[in-house]
């Protein structure tokens, strides 16, 4: 009976495993301070080259700085 259960649930377990791995990658990417700093530099370059407006720059900069602050605060709480 357990062998049949394992065989029937194998595809589901594979999908769950894949979802967990994708979640890990997304969390790592979203919480990578180096990546956020690169995005800030790229944003500033776009603004200096007049590819985006000052309003767009300010909105995106605030979003990125808020993410950076949240990561820093979370790291401090873990210590």
Protein Blocks (a to p, Z undefined) as FASTA:
>chain_A
ZZmmmmmmmmmmmmmmmmmmmmmmmmmmmmmmklmmmmmmmmmmmmmnopacfklmmmmm
mmmmmmmmmmmmmmmmmZZ
